[in-house]
Amino acid sequence: MIRALIGAIVILLVSTFPATWLMMLFLGNVGLELSYWGTLPLGILVSTLIGGVTAPTFVVKS
């Protein structure tokens, strides 16, 4: 159970890294100077949004 939880956390951090890193760069240019941990919650939301928008849609016909 603990190994699965640690694995899930590692997968979460690795999968949200690109969005979080790009947001850190953007917010740094704006002047907010946030760290990785400060930007991580917004990076998770952006990664989820991008994943949901780009997911294929399935139409179920009855």
N, C-alpha and C positions, 0 to 999 in steps of 0.2 A: 504494500500500500504506500509506504513512504517512498520507495524507489519509483513507483508510478507517478507520484505527486512531484517529485524532483524532476523526473523526465518531462512531465507536462509543463513545468515552469521553464525548463531549458528550451523546449520546443516553442513556447510562447515568446520567449526573449529573442530567439533566433528568427522566428517568422515575422516579428514586428520590427526587427532592427532596421530594414531599409526605410520604412516610413518614418520611424522615429529619428533616424539620422538626418533624413532630408528636412524634417520639421525643425530639428536643432539648427541646421544651416540657415533655413529661412528665418527662424525667430532670432537667431544671432545677428543676421543682417538688419533686422528691424530694430534691434537694440535691446532685446529682452534678456539675452545671455543665459538661457536655461541649460541645465545639465541634462544628461541622458535620463536620469531618474525623474527629473521634473517634466520632461517631454514624453515619457513613456505612456502615461494614461491616454493622452491625445493620439499618440502613435498607434496604440491598440485600437482605438475607435476608427482611425483612418484606415488601418489594415482591414478591419472587419467590414467597413463600408466598401472599400475597393473589392474585397473578396465577394461580397454580396451582389454588387452591381455587375461584376464580370462573370458570375456563375451562370451556367446555362439554365434556361427555364424549361420546365417540363409541363406539357399540357395533358391533363388526364381527361380522356373522353369516356363518358359513361355509355 
